[in-house]
Amino acid sequence: MTEIRTAHVKVPSSDLEIDAYLAEPAAEGTYSAIIVVQEIFGVNAHIRDVTERLAKEGYVVIAPAIYQRIAPGFEAGYTPKDVKLGREYKEQTKVDELRSDIRATLTFLKTRSNVKSNGVGAIGFCFGGHVVYLAATLPDIKATASFYGAGIPTWSPGGNAPTLTYTSEIQGTLYAFFGMEDASIPPDHIEQIEAALTQHHVPHQIFRYEGAEHGFFCDQRSSYNAEAAADAWEKVKQLFQEVLG
């Protein structure tokens, strides 16, 4: 496993500075990069852990705070109160601002001397799973892992056309992961996502985990499913290795 270093950094955007958590290999060299997009709970311990785990696989990894405009410094756990507040912030986000913040993060990565110029990966969980579906439309994003992003066929941040309508703009490979006991994502939503990706010839795989609930990848949630999480992690590593190297 690669030895890493971590830092809290600022990502310059058009109208603000975005707080972000950076993890990268300690050894000199050049590495492919990955953006991690948070759940509704901010760049919390779980998201920092995922960022570090990917860095240990040999990537430069950054998790920008996508609630920066709404709630700078927000970080929460998984209580009902946390869920309520996180959802309130989610409802205040907008597609254009989210994509602008991901673009700013991509630009930040390009300034790093240890980042290869072969495209970037993205991985997101919960609301972040929805956001990375949008981020996949950006030309620099070559590989995307979307975990249980709810509302993709029916909603988009800011209330525009549903995020599914952006599928034709996705230019890289997309893997999507769903628990079949997820109360917030009906099976027909998964089928609609799969159909749209197929229709628009997006290289993709959809992974359905029987018995798994929303948040099954997060070992800090009561819905954690160790078997599904372990399998999904291997699929994520495979995706980034094959596309990014």
Phi and psi restraints in degrees (value plus and minus 20) as a CYANA .aco file:
   2 THR   PHI     -90.6   -50.6
   2 THR   PSI     115.3   155.3
   3 GLU   PHI     -93.5   -53.5
   3 GLU   PSI     117.1   157.1
   4 ILE   PHI    -146.1  -106.1
   4 ILE   PSI     146.8   186.8
   5 ARG   PHI    -150.1  -110.1
   5 ARG   PSI     134.4   174.4
   6 THR   PHI    -149.9  -109.9
   6 THR   PSI     138.3   178.3
   7 ALA   PHI    -180.3  -140.3
   7 ALA   PSI     131.6   171.6
   8 HIS   PHI    -113.5   -73.5
   8 HIS   PSI     106.1   146.1
   9 VAL   PHI    -148.0  -108.0
   9 VAL   PSI     148.5   188.5
  10 LYS   PHI    -133.4   -93.4
  10 LYS   PSI     110.0   150.0
  11 VAL   PHI    -124.7   -84.7
  11 VAL   PSI      94.4   134.4
  12 PRO   PHI     -88.6   -48.6
  12 PRO   PSI     108.2   148.2
  13 SER   PHI    -138.9   -98.9
  13 SER   PSI    -198.9  -158.9
  14 SER   PHI     -84.0   -44.0
  14 SER   PSI     -54.3   -14.3
  15 ASP   PHI    -148.3  -108.3
  15 ASP   PSI     -15.2    24.8
  16 LEU   PHI    -187.3  -147.3
  16 LEU   PSI     150.0   190.0
  17 GLU   PHI    -122.5   -82.5
  17 GLU   PSI     112.2   152.2
  18 ILE   PHI    -119.6   -79.6
  18 ILE   PSI     105.3   145.3
  19 ASP   PHI     -87.4   -47.4
  19 ASP   PSI     121.2   161.2
  20 ALA   PHI    -170.0  -130.0
  20 ALA   PSI     134.0   174.0
  21 TYR   PHI    -128.1   -88.1
  21 TYR   PSI     104.9   144.9
  22 LEU   PHI    -135.3   -95.3
  22 LEU   PSI     112.1   152.1
  23 ALA   PHI    -151.6  -111.6
  23 ALA   PSI     115.4   155.4
  24 GLU   PHI    -172.4  -132.4
  24 GLU   PSI     136.8   176.8
  25 PRO   PHI     -78.6   -38.6
  25 PRO   PSI     120.7   160.7
  26 ALA   PHI     -95.5   -55.5
  26 ALA   PSI     -48.6    -8.6
  27 ALA   PHI     -93.9   -53.9
  27 ALA   PSI     126.7   166.7
  28 GLU   PHI     -83.6   -43.6
  28 GLU   PSI     131.0   171.0
  29 GLY   PHI     127.2   167.2
  29 GLY   PSI    -196.3  -156.3
  30 THR   PHI    -140.4  -100.4
  30 THR   PSI     121.3   161.3
  31 TYR   PHI    -157.4  -117.4
  31 TYR   PSI     132.9   172.9
  32 SER   PHI     -89.7   -49.7
  32 SER   PSI     137.3   177.3
  33 ALA   PHI    -138.6   -98.6
  33 ALA   PSI     132.2   172.2
  34 ILE   PHI    -157.0  -117.0
  34 ILE   PSI     118.3   158.3
  35 ILE   PHI    -122.7   -82.7
  35 ILE   PSI     110.4   150.4
  36 VAL   PHI    -125.5   -85.5
  36 VAL   PSI     107.9   147.9
  37 VAL   PHI    -131.4   -91.4
  37 VAL   PSI     108.2   148.2
  38 GLN   PHI     -84.0   -44.0
  38 GLN   PSI     144.6   184.6
  39 GLU   PHI     -96.0   -56.0
  39 GLU   PSI    -189.3  -149.3
  40 ILE   PHI     -90.8   -50.8
  40 ILE   PSI     -23.2    16.8
  41 PHE   PHI    -118.3   -78.3
  41 PHE   PSI      -8.2    31.8
  42 GLY   PHI      63.5   103.5
  42 GLY   PSI    -196.3  -156.3
  43 VAL   PHI    -102.8   -62.8
  43 VAL   PSI      55.9    95.9
  44 ASN   PHI    -113.7   -73.7
  44 ASN   PSI    -189.8  -149.8
  45 ALA   PHI     -79.0   -39.0
  45 ALA   PSI     -57.9   -17.9
  46 HIS   PHI     -84.0   -44.0
  46 HIS   PSI     -65.2   -25.2
  47 ILE   PHI     -87.9   -47.9
  47 ILE   PSI     -59.1   -19.1
  48 ARG   PHI     -83.6   -43.6
  48 ARG   PSI     -57.4   -17.4
  49 ASP   PHI     -84.2   -44.2
  49 ASP   PSI     -64.1   -24.1
  50 VAL   PHI     -82.0   -42.0
  50 VAL   PSI     -62.0   -22.0
  51 THR   PHI     -78.7   -38.7
  51 THR   PSI     -64.3   -24.3
  52 GLU   PHI     -89.2   -49.2
  52 GLU   PSI     -59.3   -19.3
  53 ARG   PHI     -81.2   -41.2
  53 ARG   PSI     -60.8   -20.8
  54 LEU   PHI     -89.5   -49.5
  54 LEU   PSI     -57.8   -17.8
  55 ALA   PHI     -81.7   -41.7
  55 ALA   PSI     -57.2   -17.2
  56 LYS   PHI     -87.1   -47.1
  56 LYS   PSI     -36.4     3.6
  57 GLU   PHI    -105.9   -65.9
  57 GLU   PSI     -22.3    17.7
  58 GLY   PHI      82.4   122.4
  58 GLY   PSI      11.0    51.0
  59 TYR   PHI    -142.5  -102.5
  59 TYR   PSI     133.5   173.5
  60 VAL   PHI    -105.3   -65.3
  60 VAL   PSI     101.8   141.8
  61 VAL   PHI    -148.5  -108.5
  61 VAL   PSI     116.4   156.4
  62 ILE   PHI    -157.4  -117.4
  62 ILE   PSI     118.2   158.2
  63 ALA   PHI    -139.1   -99.1
  63 ALA   PSI      79.9   119.9
  64 PRO   PHI     -98.2   -58.2
  64 PRO   PSI     129.8   169.8
  65 ALA   PHI    -103.1   -63.1
  65 ALA   PSI      82.6   122.6
  66 ILE   PHI    -100.3   -60.3
  66 ILE   PSI     -22.3    17.7
  67 TYR   PHI    -120.3   -80.3
  67 TYR   PSI      -0.5    39.5
  68 GLN   PHI     -76.8   -36.8
  68 GLN   PSI     -61.5   -21.5
  69 ARG   PHI     -88.8   -48.8
  69 ARG   PSI     -53.2   -13.2
  70 ILE   PHI    -112.1   -72.1
  70 ILE   PSI     -64.3   -24.3
  71 ALA   PHI    -167.6  -127.6
  71 ALA   PSI      57.0    97.0
  72 PRO   PHI     -76.6   -36.6
  72 PRO   PSI     114.6   154.6
  73 GLY   PHI      59.2    99.2
  73 GLY   PSI     -15.6    24.4
  74 PHE   PHI     -85.5   -45.5
  74 PHE   PSI     111.1   151.1
  75 GLU   PHI    -172.0  -132.0
  75 GLU   PSI     110.4   150.4
  76 ALA   PHI    -159.1  -119.1
  76 ALA   PSI     148.4   188.4
  77 GLY   PHI    -116.0   -76.0
  77 GLY   PSI    -161.3  -121.3
  78 TYR   PHI    -148.9  -108.9
  78 TYR   PSI       8.4    48.4
  79 THR   PHI     -96.6   -56.6
  79 THR   PSI     142.9   182.9
  80 PRO   PHI     -74.8   -34.8
  80 PRO   PSI     -57.5   -17.5
  81 LYS   PHI     -84.1   -44.1
  81 LYS   PSI     -62.3   -22.3
  82 ASP   PHI     -82.3   -42.3
  82 ASP   PSI     -62.5   -22.5
  83 VAL   PHI     -80.9   -40.9
  83 VAL   PSI     -65.5   -25.5
  84 LYS   PHI     -80.3   -40.3
  84 LYS   PSI     -66.7   -26.7
  85 LEU   PHI     -87.9   -47.9
  85 LEU   PSI     -63.6   -23.6
  86 GLY   PHI     -79.6   -39.6
  86 GLY   PSI     -58.7   -18.7
  87 ARG   PHI     -88.4   -48.4
  87 ARG   PSI     -57.0   -17.0
  88 GLU   PHI     -81.1   -41.1
  88 GLU   PSI     -61.7   -21.7
  89 TYR   PHI     -87.5   -47.5
  89 TYR   PSI     -60.2   -20.2
  90 LYS   PHI     -76.7   -36.7
  90 LYS   PSI     -61.8   -21.8
  91 GLU   PHI     -86.2   -46.2
  91 GLU   PSI     -35.1     4.9
  92 GLN   PHI    -114.4   -74.4
  92 GLN   PSI     -23.5    16.5
  93 THR   PHI    -100.9   -60.9
  93 THR   PSI     141.9   181.9
  94 LYS   PHI    -156.3  -116.3
  94 LYS   PSI     125.2   165.2
  95 VAL   PHI     -73.5   -33.5
  95 VAL   PSI     -70.3   -30.3
  96 ASP   PHI     -82.6   -42.6
  96 ASP   PSI     -59.5   -19.5
  97 GLU   PHI     -89.6   -49.6
  97 GLU   PSI     -60.6   -20.6
  98 LEU   PHI     -83.2   -43.2
  98 LEU   PSI     -66.1   -26.1
  99 ARG   PHI     -87.3   -47.3
  99 ARG   PSI     -54.7   -14.7
 100 SER   PHI     -82.5   -42.5
 100 SER   PSI     -61.3   -21.3
 101 ASP   PHI     -88.8   -48.8
 101 ASP   PSI     -55.8   -15.8
 102 ILE   PHI     -88.3   -48.3
 102 ILE   PSI     -60.3   -20.3
 103 ARG   PHI     -79.7   -39.7
 103 ARG   PSI     -63.6   -23.6
 104 ALA   PHI     -81.1   -41.1
 104 ALA   PSI     -58.4   -18.4
 105 THR   PHI     -86.9   -46.9
 105 THR   PSI     -59.1   -19.1
 106 LEU   PHI     -82.1   -42.1
 106 LEU   PSI     -62.8   -22.8
 107 THR   PHI     -82.6   -42.6
 107 THR   PSI     -61.5   -21.5
 108 PHE   PHI     -79.1   -39.1
 108 PHE   PSI     -64.4   -24.4
 109 LEU   PHI     -81.6   -41.6
 109 LEU   PSI     -57.7   -17.7
 110 LYS   PHI     -85.1   -45.1
 110 LYS   PSI     -41.4    -1.4
 111 THR   PHI    -101.6   -61.6
 111 THR   PSI     -31.0     9.0
 112 ARG   PHI    -101.8   -61.8
 112 ARG   PSI     107.5   147.5
 113 SER   PHI     -88.8   -48.8
 113 SER   PSI     -36.4     3.6
 114 ASN   PHI    -119.9   -79.9
 114 ASN   PSI      -7.8    32.2
 115 VAL   PHI    -125.9   -85.9
 115 VAL   PSI     108.2   148.2
 116 LYS   PHI     -90.5   -50.5
 116 LYS   PSI     138.2   178.2
 117 SER   PHI    -122.6   -82.6
 117 SER   PSI      18.1    58.1
 118 ASN   PHI    -124.8   -84.8
 118 ASN   PSI       1.1    41.1
 119 GLY   PHI      76.6   116.6
 119 GLY   PSI     144.3   184.3
 120 VAL   PHI    -145.4  -105.4
 120 VAL   PSI     129.7   169.7
 121 GLY   PHI    -118.0   -78.0
 121 GLY   PSI     142.8   182.8
 122 ALA   PHI    -161.2  -121.2
 122 ALA   PSI     121.9   161.9
 123 ILE   PHI    -160.5  -120.5
 123 ILE   PSI     116.5   156.5
 124 GLY   PHI    -165.2  -125.2
 124 GLY   PSI     134.2   174.2
 125 PHE   PHI    -147.8  -107.8
 125 PHE   PSI     119.9   159.9
 126 CYS   PHI      41.5    81.5
 126 CYS   PSI    -145.5  -105.5
 127 PHE   PHI     -77.1   -37.1
 127 PHE   PSI     -55.2   -15.2
 128 GLY   PHI     -83.1   -43.1
 128 GLY   PSI     -49.3    -9.3
 129 GLY   PHI     -85.1   -45.1
 129 GLY   PSI     -53.1   -13.1
 130 HIS   PHI     -91.9   -51.9
 130 HIS   PSI     -65.5   -25.5
 131 VAL   PHI     -82.7   -42.7
 131 VAL   PSI     -59.9   -19.9
 132 VAL   PHI     -90.6   -50.6
 132 VAL   PSI     -42.6    -2.6
 133 TYR   PHI     -83.3   -43.3
 133 TYR   PSI     -59.9   -19.9
 134 LEU   PHI     -88.8   -48.8
 134 LEU   PSI     -63.0   -23.0
 135 ALA   PHI     -82.8   -42.8
 135 ALA   PSI     -47.9    -7.9
 136 ALA   PHI     -82.2   -42.2
 136 ALA   PSI     -35.6     4.4
 137 THR   PHI     -98.2   -58.2
 137 THR   PSI     -31.0     9.0
 138 LEU   PHI    -100.9   -60.9
 138 LEU   PSI     115.1   155.1
 139 PRO   PHI     -76.9   -36.9
 139 PRO   PSI     -52.3   -12.3
 140 ASP   PHI     -94.8   -54.8
 140 ASP   PSI     -35.9     4.1
 141 ILE   PHI    -105.0   -65.0
 141 ILE   PSI      91.4   131.4
 142 LYS   PHI    -120.3   -80.3
 142 LYS   PSI     -41.6    -1.6
 143 ALA   PHI    -166.1  -126.1
 143 ALA   PSI     110.3   150.3
 144 THR   PHI    -150.8  -110.8
 144 THR   PSI     113.6   153.6
 145 ALA   PHI    -136.6   -96.6
 145 ALA   PSI      90.6   130.6
 146 SER   PHI    -127.5   -87.5
 146 SER   PSI      97.1   137.1
 147 PHE   PHI    -124.0   -84.0
 147 PHE   PSI     100.6   140.6
 148 TYR   PHI      15.8    55.8
 148 TYR   PSI      34.8    74.8
 149 GLY   PHI    -101.5   -61.5
 149 GLY   PSI      92.3   132.3
 150 ALA   PHI    -102.7   -62.7
 150 ALA   PSI     131.1   171.1
 151 GLY   PHI      61.1   101.1
 151 GLY   PSI     -13.2    26.8
 152 ILE   PHI     -77.2   -37.2
 152 ILE   PSI     -60.3   -20.3
 153 PRO   PHI    -101.9   -61.9
 153 PRO   PSI     -30.4     9.6
 154 THR   PHI    -144.1  -104.1
 154 THR   PSI     -29.6    10.4
 155 TRP   PHI    -172.6  -132.6
 155 TRP   PSI     136.3   176.3
 156 SER   PHI    -165.5  -125.5
 156 SER   PSI     133.6   173.6
 157 PRO   PHI     -79.0   -39.0
 157 PRO   PSI     106.6   146.6
 158 GLY   PHI      75.5   115.5
 158 GLY   PSI     -26.3    13.7
 159 GLY   PHI      62.2   102.2
 159 GLY   PSI       1.3    41.3
 160 ASN   PHI    -103.9   -63.9
 160 ASN   PSI    -182.2  -142.2
 161 ALA   PHI     -78.3   -38.3
 161 ALA   PSI     127.5   167.5
 162 PRO   PHI     -73.7   -33.7
 162 PRO   PSI     127.8   167.8
 163 THR   PHI     -76.9   -36.9
 163 THR   PSI     -49.1    -9.1
 164 LEU   PHI     -77.5   -37.5
 164 LEU   PSI     -47.9    -7.9
 165 THR   PHI     -90.0   -50.0
 165 THR   PSI     -30.6     9.4
 166 TYR   PHI    -108.0   -68.0
 166 TYR   PSI     -21.3    18.7
 167 THR   PHI     -75.8   -35.8
 167 THR   PSI     -57.0   -17.0
 168 SER   PHI     -83.4   -43.4
 168 SER   PSI     -38.2     1.8
 169 GLU   PHI    -108.4   -68.4
 169 GLU   PSI     -28.4    11.6
 170 ILE   PHI     -90.4   -50.4
 170 ILE   PSI     107.5   147.5
 171 GLN   PHI    -131.5   -91.5
 171 GLN   PSI     -33.0     7.0
 172 GLY   PHI    -127.6   -87.6
 172 GLY   PSI    -177.9  -137.9
 173 THR   PHI    -116.9   -76.9
 173 THR   PSI     119.3   159.3
 174 LEU   PHI    -148.9  -108.9
 174 LEU   PSI     107.2   147.2
 175 TYR   PHI    -128.8   -88.8
 175 TYR   PSI     115.8   155.8
 176 ALA   PHI    -146.1  -106.1
 176 ALA   PSI     118.5   158.5
 177 PHE   PHI    -142.8  -102.8
 177 PHE   PSI     107.7   147.7
 178 PHE   PHI    -156.9  -116.9
 178 PHE   PSI     122.5   162.5
 179 GLY   PHI    -112.3   -72.3
 179 GLY   PSI     112.9   152.9
 180 MET   PHI     -97.5   -57.5
 180 MET   PSI     -24.9    15.1
 181 GLU   PHI    -126.7   -86.7
 181 GLU   PSI       0.2    40.2
 182 ASP   PHI     -96.8   -56.8
 182 ASP   PSI      91.7   131.7
 183 ALA   PHI     -87.1   -47.1
 183 ALA   PSI     -37.8     2.2
 184 SER   PHI    -117.7   -77.7
 184 SER   PSI     -23.6    16.4
 185 ILE   PHI    -153.1  -113.1
 185 ILE   PSI      78.5   118.5
 186 PRO   PHI     -84.3   -44.3
 186 PRO   PSI     130.0   170.0
 187 PRO   PHI     -75.1   -35.1
 187 PRO   PSI     -52.6   -12.6
 188 ASP   PHI     -89.1   -49.1
 188 ASP   PSI     -45.4    -5.4
 189 HIS   PHI     -86.4   -46.4
 189 HIS   PSI     -60.9   -20.9
 190 ILE   PHI     -83.1   -43.1
 190 ILE   PSI     -61.4   -21.4
 191 GLU   PHI     -84.2   -44.2
 191 GLU   PSI     -58.7   -18.7
 192 GLN   PHI     -85.2   -45.2
 192 GLN   PSI     -60.5   -20.5
 193 ILE   PHI     -82.7   -42.7
 193 ILE   PSI     -66.8   -26.8
 194 GLU   PHI     -81.7   -41.7
 194 GLU   PSI     -61.8   -21.8
 195 ALA   PHI     -84.7   -44.7
 195 ALA   PSI     -61.3   -21.3
 196 ALA   PHI     -86.9   -46.9
 196 ALA   PSI     -62.1   -22.1
 197 LEU   PHI     -82.7   -42.7
 197 LEU   PSI     -59.4   -19.4
 198 THR   PHI     -87.4   -47.4
 198 THR   PSI     -65.2   -25.2
 199 GLN   PHI     -78.6   -38.6
 199 GLN   PSI     -58.7   -18.7
 200 HIS   PHI    -117.4   -77.4
 200 HIS   PSI      -6.9    33.1
 201 HIS   PHI      37.9    77.9
 201 HIS   PSI      17.2    57.2
 202 VAL   PHI    -104.6   -64.6
 202 VAL   PSI     103.7   143.7
 203 PRO   PHI     -80.0   -40.0
 203 PRO   PSI     104.9   144.9
 204 HIS   PHI    -176.9  -136.9
 204 HIS   PSI     142.3   182.3
 205 GLN   PHI    -160.6  -120.6
 205 GLN   PSI     120.2   160.2
 206 ILE   PHI    -132.1   -92.1
 206 ILE   PSI     108.9   148.9
 207 PHE   PHI    -134.8   -94.8
 207 PHE   PSI     102.2   142.2
 208 ARG   PHI    -131.7   -91.7
 208 ARG   PSI     107.1   147.1
 209 TYR   PHI    -132.5   -92.5
 209 TYR   PSI      89.8   129.8
 210 GLU   PHI     -84.7   -44.7
 210 GLU   PSI     116.7   156.7
 211 GLY   PHI      61.0   101.0
 211 GLY   PSI     -24.3    15.7
 212 ALA   PHI    -113.8   -73.8
 212 ALA   PSI     122.4   162.4
 213 GLU   PHI    -124.5   -84.5
 213 GLU   PSI    -199.2  -159.2
 214 HIS   PHI     -81.1   -41.1
 214 HIS   PSI     117.1   157.1
 215 GLY   PHI      60.4   100.4
 215 GLY   PSI      -1.3    38.7
 216 PHE   PHI     -83.4   -43.4
 216 PHE   PSI     -39.3     0.7
 217 PHE   PHI    -101.8   -61.8
 217 PHE   PSI     -38.9     1.1
 218 CYS   PHI    -109.9   -69.9
 218 CYS   PSI      95.0   135.0
 219 ASP   PHI     -97.2   -57.2
 219 ASP   PSI     -16.4    23.6
 220 GLN   PHI    -122.3   -82.3
 220 GLN   PSI     -17.2    22.8
 221 ARG   PHI    -130.4   -90.4
 221 ARG   PSI     131.7   171.7
 222 SER   PHI     -85.1   -45.1
 222 SER   PSI     -40.8    -0.8
 223 SER   PHI    -106.0   -66.0
 223 SER   PSI     -15.5    24.5
 224 TYR   PHI     -75.6   -35.6
 224 TYR   PSI     111.8   151.8
 225 ASN   PHI    -143.9  -103.9
 225 ASN   PSI      82.1   122.1
 226 ALA   PHI     -80.1   -40.1
 226 ALA   PSI     -60.1   -20.1
 227 GLU   PHI     -87.0   -47.0
 227 GLU   PSI     -67.3   -27.3
 228 ALA   PHI     -84.8   -44.8
 228 ALA   PSI     -60.4   -20.4
 229 ALA   PHI     -83.9   -43.9
 229 ALA   PSI     -62.1   -22.1
 230 ALA   PHI     -84.9   -44.9
 230 ALA   PSI     -62.4   -22.4
 231 ASP   PHI     -84.8   -44.8
 231 ASP   PSI     -64.1   -24.1
 232 ALA   PHI     -82.8   -42.8
 232 ALA   PSI     -58.3   -18.3
 233 TRP   PHI     -82.0   -42.0
 233 TRP   PSI     -60.4   -20.4
 234 GLU   PHI     -84.6   -44.6
 234 GLU   PSI     -58.3   -18.3
 235 LYS   PHI     -85.8   -45.8
 235 LYS   PSI     -59.8   -19.8
 236 VAL   PHI     -82.3   -42.3
 236 VAL   PSI     -68.3   -28.3
 237 LYS   PHI     -80.5   -40.5
 237 LYS   PSI     -60.2   -20.2
 238 GLN   PHI     -81.0   -41.0
 238 GLN   PSI     -67.2   -27.2
 239 LEU   PHI     -77.7   -37.7
 239 LEU   PSI     -72.1   -32.1
 240 PHE   PHI     -88.5   -48.5
 240 PHE   PSI     -55.4   -15.4
 241 GLN   PHI     -85.8   -45.8
 241 GLN   PSI     -63.5   -23.5
 242 GLU   PHI     -90.7   -50.7
 242 GLU   PSI     -57.3   -17.3
 243 VAL   PHI    -111.2   -71.2
 243 VAL   PSI     -61.8   -21.8
 244 LEU   PHI    -117.9   -77.9
 244 LEU   PSI     -46.1    -6.1
